[in-house]
Amino acid sequence: MSQEHIKVWDEGPVRIVALNRPDKGNAITKLMAEEIQAAMLDFAASDQRVAVLTGMGSKAFSFGADVGEPPELWRAVPNVGWQTDKPLICAVEGWCIGGALVLAMMADLAVCGTSAKFYYPEAKLGLTGGMIAALPSRIPHKFAMELTLLCRTFDAAKSERVGLVNEVVPDGGALAKAIEWGKEMAGFAPMVTGAIKRMVLDDILPRGPSEQWALQGQRLNGIRNSEDFQEGVAAFRERRPPQFKGR
């Protein structure tokens, strides 16, 4: 693992995996996605008990997919929360946008700073995110639709109120709180926490994570091959309003 776009370290029994492109708003590249996947597989095989996913810097957990990458690479956000029975916590500071929001919601618990903002603009841009099912599984349907269909920005207070995050802490304190939770959970019985996580996931995703992921890919495939998708990508890169035609 090159760790060019992520940073990994341990705090006692807690493994920290941090998106490490703060000058680029921690925008997700194919390389970063691959490195996160490798880091999570390494965590699953390690003696570390809990993982924390966060972003370096204070401007953004992540702005989502890097627009400098080819569109076909934008789907590479991994389903990291479902790759292990061990608990995964997300610590968010600043903006959490698009695919990064889906990535964050695949964690079992989430904490954010006071200035954090959550935004899912895919419908506005004609783009497609991965595993959108992770959103309504975390929050009530009407709020998931407000976030995804109306493309509203949720501030930290609203995000806590509707269930996007479990707790809001002063800016700069999200990682410390996540590590605190991680160390607390590290003292619990791992067989029990693992069983609880699998039961909750089975309830949220009756088909199972792998089959659900494949189903989402099928639903989004036609969009990714559409004229509107290409228009959305072009308009986003050219900083202009898109002209969608429904085909």
C-alpha positions as CSV (number, residue, x, y, z in Angstrom):
1,M,0.0,0.0,0.0
2,S,1.6,3.3,-1.1
3,Q,-0.4,5.5,1.3
4,E,0.1,8.3,-1.1
5,H,-3.5,9.5,-0.6
6,I,-4.2,8.1,2.8
7,K,-2.5,8.1,6.2
8,V,-2.7,5.2,8.6
9,W,-1.7,5.0,12.3
10,D,-2.8,3.4,15.6
11,E,-4.0,4.9,18.8
12,G,-3.8,2.0,21.2
13,P,-6.4,-0.6,20.0
14,V,-7.9,1.9,17.4
15,R,-6.7,2.0,13.8
16,I,-7.0,5.5,12.2
17,V,-7.5,5.6,8.4
18,A,-7.3,9.2,7.2
19,L,-8.0,10.7,3.7
20,N,-4.8,12.6,3.1
21,R,-5.3,15.2,0.4
22,P,-6.2,18.3,2.5
23,D,-5.1,20.7,-0.2
24,K,-7.6,19.1,-2.5
25,G,-10.4,18.9,0.0
26,N,-9.6,15.2,0.4
27,A,-11.2,14.5,-3.0
28,I,-11.4,10.8,-3.7
29,T,-9.2,9.3,-6.5
30,K,-9.1,5.8,-7.7
31,L,-5.8,5.4,-5.9
32,M,-7.3,6.7,-2.7
33,A,-10.2,4.3,-3.0
34,E,-7.8,1.4,-3.6
35,E,-5.7,2.4,-0.6
36,I,-8.8,2.6,1.7
37,Q,-9.8,-0.8,0.6
38,A,-6.3,-2.2,1.3
39,A,-6.2,-0.4,4.7
40,M,-9.5,-1.9,5.7
41,L,-8.5,-5.4,4.7
42,D,-5.3,-5.0,6.7
43,F,-7.4,-3.7,9.7
44,A,-9.7,-6.7,9.4
45,A,-6.8,-9.1,9.6
46,S,-5.0,-7.2,12.4
47,D,-5.4,-7.2,16.2
48,Q,-6.8,-3.7,16.2
49,R,-10.3,-3.7,17.5
50,V,-11.9,-0.6,16.1
51,A,-11.3,1.6,13.0
52,V,-11.8,5.3,12.6
53,L,-12.2,6.8,9.1
54,T,-11.5,10.6,8.9
55,G,-10.0,13.3,6.7
56,M,-6.8,15.3,7.2
57,G,-7.3,19.1,7.6
58,S,-10.4,21.0,8.7
59,K,-11.9,22.2,5.4
60,A,-13.4,18.9,4.4
61,F,-13.8,15.2,5.3
62,S,-14.0,15.0,1.6
63,F,-15.5,16.9,-1.4
64,G,-16.3,13.5,-3.0
65,A,-14.9,12.1,-6.2
66,D,-12.0,14.0,-7.7
67,V,-13.4,15.7,-10.9
68,G,-9.9,15.4,-12.5
69,E,-10.4,11.6,-12.7
70,P,-12.3,10.0,-15.6
71,P,-16.0,9.6,-14.8
72,E,-15.8,5.8,-14.9
73,L,-13.5,6.0,-11.9
74,W,-16.0,7.9,-9.8
75,R,-17.8,4.8,-8.7
76,A,-14.8,3.5,-6.9
77,V,-15.8,4.5,-3.4
78,P,-15.5,1.3,-1.4
79,N,-18.1,-0.3,0.9
80,V,-15.6,-0.2,3.8
81,G,-18.2,-0.5,6.6
82,W,-19.3,-3.9,5.4
83,Q,-15.9,-5.5,4.9
84,T,-15.4,-6.4,8.6
85,D,-17.4,-7.4,11.7
86,K,-15.3,-4.9,13.7
87,P,-16.8,-1.5,14.5
88,L,-16.0,1.4,12.2
89,I,-16.5,5.0,13.2
90,C,-16.4,8.1,11.0
91,A,-15.1,11.4,12.2
92,V,-16.2,14.4,10.0
93,E,-14.8,17.9,10.0
94,G,-15.9,20.4,7.3
95,W,-17.7,19.4,4.2
96,C,-18.8,15.8,3.4
97,I,-20.1,15.7,-0.2
98,G,-21.6,13.2,-2.6
99,G,-19.8,9.8,-2.6
100,A,-17.9,10.9,0.5
101,L,-21.2,11.1,2.3
102,V,-22.1,7.6,1.2
103,L,-18.6,6.5,2.4
104,A,-19.2,8.1,5.8
105,M,-22.7,6.5,6.2
106,M,-21.2,3.1,5.7
107,A,-19.6,3.5,9.1
108,D,-21.4,2.2,12.2
109,L,-21.2,5.4,14.1
110,A,-20.4,9.0,13.1
111,V,-19.4,12.1,14.9
112,C,-18.8,15.6,13.4
113,G,-17.6,19.1,14.3
114,T,-20.0,22.0,14.7
115,S,-19.2,23.4,11.3
116,A,-19.6,20.2,9.4
117,K,-22.0,20.2,6.4
118,F,-23.4,17.2,4.5
119,Y,-24.4,17.5,0.8
120,Y,-25.5,15.0,-1.8
121,P,-25.8,16.9,-5.2
122,E,-25.8,14.0,-7.6
123,A,-29.4,14.6,-8.9
124,K,-28.6,18.2,-9.5
125,L,-25.4,17.3,-11.5
126,G,-26.6,14.3,-13.4
127,L,-24.0,12.1,-11.7
128,T,-24.4,8.9,-9.8
129,G,-23.1,7.9,-6.4
130,G,-22.4,4.4,-5.1
131,M,-24.6,2.6,-2.6
132,I,-27.2,5.2,-2.1
133,A,-29.1,2.7,0.0
134,A,-26.6,3.6,2.8
135,L,-28.4,6.9,3.3
136,P,-32.1,5.8,4.0
137,S,-30.7,3.0,6.1
138,R,-29.2,5.6,8.4
139,I,-31.9,8.3,8.4
140,P,-35.8,8.4,8.0
141,H,-37.0,8.2,4.4
142,K,-38.4,11.7,4.2
143,F,-35.0,13.2,5.2
144,A,-33.1,10.9,2.8
145,M,-35.3,12.2,0.0
146,E,-34.8,15.8,1.1
147,L,-31.0,15.2,1.0
148,T,-31.0,13.3,-2.3
149,L,-34.0,14.7,-4.3
150,L,-34.0,18.3,-3.1
151,C,-30.2,18.3,-2.8
152,R,-30.4,20.3,0.4
153,T,-27.3,20.9,2.6
154,F,-27.7,19.6,6.1
155,D,-25.7,21.4,8.8
156,A,-24.3,19.6,11.9
157,A,-27.3,20.3,14.1
158,K,-29.8,19.0,11.6
159,S,-27.6,16.0,10.7
160,E,-27.6,15.0,14.4
161,R,-31.4,15.6,14.7
162,V,-32.2,13.3,11.7
163,G,-29.6,10.7,12.5
164,L,-26.9,11.3,10.0
165,V,-24.5,11.6,12.9
166,N,-24.6,10.3,16.4
167,E,-23.0,13.4,18.1
168,V,-21.8,16.9,17.3
169,V,-18.7,18.1,19.1
170,P,-16.7,21.4,18.9
171,D,-14.8,21.9,15.7
172,G,-11.5,20.0,15.7
173,G,-12.8,17.5,18.2
174,A,-14.4,14.8,16.0
175,L,-11.3,12.6,15.7
176,A,-10.7,12.7,19.5
177,K,-14.3,11.7,20.2
178,A,-14.2,8.9,17.7
179,I,-11.0,7.6,19.3
180,E,-12.6,7.8,22.7
181,W,-15.5,5.7,21.5
182,G,-13.2,3.3,19.8
183,K,-11.2,2.7,23.0
184,E,-14.4,2.2,24.9
185,M,-15.7,-0.4,22.5
186,A,-12.3,-2.1,22.4
187,G,-13.0,-3.2,26.0
188,F,-16.3,-5.0,24.9
189,A,-16.6,-8.6,23.8
190,P,-15.6,-8.7,20.1
191,M,-17.8,-11.7,19.3
192,V,-20.8,-9.8,20.6
193,T,-20.0,-6.5,18.9
194,G,-19.4,-8.4,15.6
195,A,-22.7,-10.3,15.9
196,I,-24.6,-7.1,16.7
197,K,-23.1,-5.4,13.6
198,R,-24.0,-8.3,11.3
199,M,-27.6,-8.5,12.6
200,V,-28.1,-4.8,12.1
201,L,-26.7,-4.9,8.6
202,D,-28.8,-7.9,7.8
203,D,-31.9,-6.0,8.9
204,I,-30.9,-2.9,6.9
205,L,-29.8,-4.8,3.8
206,P,-31.9,-8.1,3.6
207,R,-30.1,-9.2,0.5
208,G,-26.7,-8.9,2.1
209,P,-24.1,-6.2,1.4
210,S,-22.5,-7.9,-1.6
211,E,-25.8,-8.6,-3.4
212,Q,-27.1,-5.1,-2.5
213,W,-24.0,-3.5,-4.0
214,A,-24.5,-5.5,-7.2
215,L,-28.2,-4.5,-7.3
216,Q,-27.3,-0.8,-6.9
217,G,-24.8,-1.1,-9.7
218,Q,-27.4,-2.5,-12.0
219,R,-29.8,0.3,-11.2
220,L,-27.2,2.9,-11.8
221,N,-25.7,1.4,-14.9
222,G,-28.2,2.9,-17.4
223,I,-27.6,6.3,-15.9
224,R,-23.9,6.0,-16.3
225,N,-24.3,5.2,-19.9
226,S,-26.8,8.1,-20.6
227,E,-26.4,11.4,-22.4
228,D,-27.5,13.1,-19.2
229,F,-24.6,11.6,-17.3
230,Q,-22.2,12.9,-19.8
231,E,-23.8,16.3,-19.8
232,G,-23.7,16.4,-16.0
233,V,-20.0,15.6,-16.0
234,A,-19.2,18.2,-18.7
235,A,-21.3,20.9,-17.0
236,F,-19.7,20.2,-13.6
237,R,-16.2,20.5,-15.1
238,E,-17.1,23.6,-17.1
239,R,-18.8,25.2,-14.1
240,R,-22.1,25.8,-16.0
241,P,-25.7,24.8,-15.4
242,P,-26.4,21.3,-17.0
243,Q,-29.0,20.9,-19.7
244,F,-30.7,17.6,-19.1
245,K,-33.0,15.9,-21.6
246,G,-34.0,12.7,-19.8
247,R,-32.0,10.4,-22.0
